[in-house]
């Protein structure tokens, strides 16, 4: 699955702004917007972003 598709699903699921996600996951607030415009993500950054999403998915939510 494409990293961008995974990120978009994560953003919808967590109601997170793209800039907040980029800042937290990649230290780059433009990260998601750049991916949408065709930016390629290297293997180290991809692993870091996927690890961020995995950690966030394992945290309890405020609503449940």
C-alpha positions as CSV (number, residue, x, y, z in Angstrom):
1,X,0.0,0.0,0.0
2,X,1.2,3.5,-0.8
3,X,2.6,5.5,2.1
4,X,0.4,8.4,1.2
5,X,-2.8,6.3,1.3
6,X,-1.8,5.0,4.7
7,X,-1.2,8.5,5.9
8,X,-4.5,9.8,4.5
9,X,-6.3,7.0,6.3
10,X,-4.5,7.8,9.5
11,X,-5.4,11.5,9.2
12,X,-9.1,10.7,8.7
13,X,-9.1,8.1,11.5
14,X,-7.4,10.4,14.0
15,X,-8.8,13.7,12.8
16,X,-5.2,15.0,12.6
17,X,-4.2,18.0,10.5
18,X,-1.6,17.2,7.8
19,X,0.7,19.9,9.1
20,X,0.5,18.5,12.7
21,X,1.2,15.0,11.3
22,X,4.2,16.1,9.3
23,X,5.6,18.1,12.2
24,X,5.3,15.2,14.6
25,X,6.2,12.3,12.3
26,X,8.8,13.8,9.9
27,X,9.8,17.1,11.6
28,X,8.4,18.8,8.4
29,X,5.0,20.5,8.4
30,X,4.9,20.4,4.6
31,X,5.6,16.6,4.5
32,X,2.0,15.4,3.6
33,X,1.5,18.3,1.1
34,X,4.8,17.5,-0.6
35,X,3.9,13.8,-0.8
36,X,0.7,14.7,-2.5
37,X,2.6,16.7,-5.0
38,X,4.9,13.7,-5.8
39,X,7.7,13.9,-3.2
40,X,9.4,10.5,-2.8
41,X,10.2,9.3,0.7
42,X,13.4,7.5,1.4
43,X,13.5,4.2,3.4
44,X,14.7,5.7,6.7
45,X,12.0,8.5,6.7
46,X,9.3,6.0,5.6
47,X,10.3,3.7,8.5
48,X,10.1,6.6,10.9
49,X,6.7,7.7,9.7
50,X,5.3,4.1,9.8
51,X,6.7,3.7,13.3
52,X,5.0,7.0,14.3
53,X,1.7,5.8,13.0
54,X,2.1,2.4,14.7
55,X,2.9,4.0,18.0
56,X,0.0,6.4,17.8
57,X,-2.4,3.5,16.8
58,X,-1.5,1.6,20.0
59,X,-2.2,4.6,22.3
60,X,-5.6,4.7,24.0
61,X,-7.9,7.4,22.7
62,X,-9.6,10.1,24.7
63,X,-13.0,8.9,23.6
64,X,-12.6,5.3,24.2
